[in-house]
């Protein structure tokens, strides 16, 4: 067995899992860890076991007695852990290593993911070549990932390799790129540790290492954080800073990805975009306009430049004080010089059409709580867009539909009134949309049980409401198309 196979055996034997750690220190301590506070978790460790030792060293970032580390890793041993770069001979951590679990269309999965030590373990701001572990952006992107089978996938800017590992579950082969040799080392470590053998790693910037390949799926959590350029003393973290002015890195990926997609290929990425003289989503729309790609862009959040600067300066490990203030001024100077007032964050899904021009381009803001896994919903959106594109109104009116099982109707009444004052449809899964209903649309949707064509239902409702059949149908068909597109109705 290799050293990493020995490590995997020891981690399994110690039950070093997400659930076991949650049981070890409890929900409140877990929440504190997410806030960067380890004291509650440490107080819950009252005995020395292989699990508690591994948790202390690799999750809390604290040293343990060398004999305890050796006992927690009986196959690999302390010497083997030192050789792998996991710990020092004195039992202090050199890497962050923690369990990670998720469920996708193929089942429940548990992995271990190694990354560089964070601020909590280091006690100092992180270095510029820091390789980040699994964070909020990582889990967001993996939850968005469409998992339909492809021959070749690309993880652009792989970092610790987490998106490449996810893509390896539905792609025959994955190529993962990064500008950081250190990141590629850790990505290789994580792939081997978890027994994943279909990932190829390449060093280089953006698409430069893959100019000869085309992909069925491209995923990227690019270094999209907007960082001041040309100012001395502003850290440029490799994992988040793409080296371009403003939101240029996201614009660049959108512009260049088209030539790297096979017909029908999908690209999915996270990004920031700037607000100022123009609307941020309009900026993204302009970037897409110069491609031949389908697009669905969802903005999830907007921050003032002040809040944005505070978030990312603190993310680098800089505490409030003179250095924080110096960096804060640098960020605000940069935004002010370009007239930027806010920054948006969101999801970008692009598709190269199989033939012809784009079928759909949609740019929207959604702030409702979302389901953990959205890949199936995104794939269904593009399938619905294709179907709707092929259907004129006459053909659409002949189709039958049912209400998707997760959709409910909500009605609000004034006390004592017989008729509702407000009605809406609510999507319980996916993108959690709420759609206001008028009387006619509510009646049509309520009758969609898969037996009658929707045009027939519209005509019957028109008769009940004593309105013109053609006029009501013309009014409702676009609304019904929208419900099909967004997954509240299905054929």
Buried (B, 14 or more C-beta within 10 A) or exposed (E): EEBBBBBBBBBEBBBBBBEBBEEBBBEEBBEBBEEEEBEBBBEBBEEBBBBBBBBBBBBBBBBBEBEBBBBBBEBBBBEBBBEBEBBBEEBBBBBBBBBBEBEBEEEEBBBBBBBBBBBBBBEEBBBEEBBBBBBEBBBBBBBBBBBBEBEBBBBBBBBBBBBBBBBBBBBEBBBBBBBBEBBBBBBBBBBBBBEBEBBBBBEEEBBEBBEEEBBBBBBBBBBBBBBBBEBEEBBBBBBBBBEBBBBBBBBBBBBEBBEBBBEBBBBBBBBBBBBBEEBBBEBBBEBBEEBEBBBBBBBBEBBEBBEBBBEBBBBBBBEEEEEBEBBBEBBBEBBEEEEBBBBBBBBBBBBBBEEEEBBBBBBEBEEEEBBEBBBBBBBBBBEBBBBBEEBEEEEBBEBBBEBBEBBEBEEEEEEEEEEBEEBBBBBEBBBBBEBEBEEBBBBBBEBBEEEBBBBBBBBBBBEEEEEEBEEBBEBBBEBBBBBBBBBBBBB
